[in-house]
Amino acid sequence: MKAKSPSQSRTVMTDLVLPSETNPLNNLFGGELLARMDRAASISARRHSRRITVTASVNHVAFNHSIPLGSVVTVEASVSRAFRSSMEIFIDVWIEDRFSGEKTKANEAIYTFVAVDETGKPTEVPPIVPETELEQARYDAALRRKQLSLVLAGKMKPEDATELKALFTD
């Protein structure tokens, strides 16, 4: 299976925050943002795997800045690392200043998707080859996050989590 770069799965979705999508403070509902991120991540996973993909987990979400009514919101997603059948998708959320057009990072998230066949059985996906420093950093961190998840789930012994252990030892 031929390796792919994260840029081959890059998905960019831009939309406007409408009144029906806001809370009483006139900011975008968190659930609405999660849905937008899930859609972008799904497209990214499908672009990478060329398979049906399903959300396996939402590993991390940081709501760092509220997103006001009328904001232009851009959700950028790409596969940061591929394992056997799963893919970690890193998502950046940007808001655009209405007057200057300057973009500010508002939020980020990390989702895991699994590629499946027509019967729902997990299927192999191509590996990732990072091309930039940021892609490499996200790629390396993805293995540590996966090992932590496996240790916490009791599916990996802590002593076998070599990448994770390296953070705490010389």
C-alpha angles and dihedrals in degrees: 000000000000117000119240134205123241089245090066089065096040112136124186122190121181124188144153125252108241129198094253089059097056137091126229089280090058093247126128113274112250090230091055090053091048090054092050091049091048091053093049091046091049092054091047092051092048092049090053099044101027085218139103106280133199132196108255098176147342100230102179137004125178117192095193099158133022116242111225128218111276094026121141105233125196121194115196120190135176138161108264096184138357124211125181098303102342131083130198111220119200115205129196121192120204132187122205121221107242094223108031099029089227113152122225126189105243105171145353138201143182120216131180121218130185125211114227137184125236091282094051095255115142113256134196121270131201119265123251126242111197116219105184134048091251092050090049092050091050091045092052094045091050092067091051090050091049092049091049090050092050092048092049090048091051092243095114131039112239091235089058093056092092098165092048093045090052089067090064103037135058 
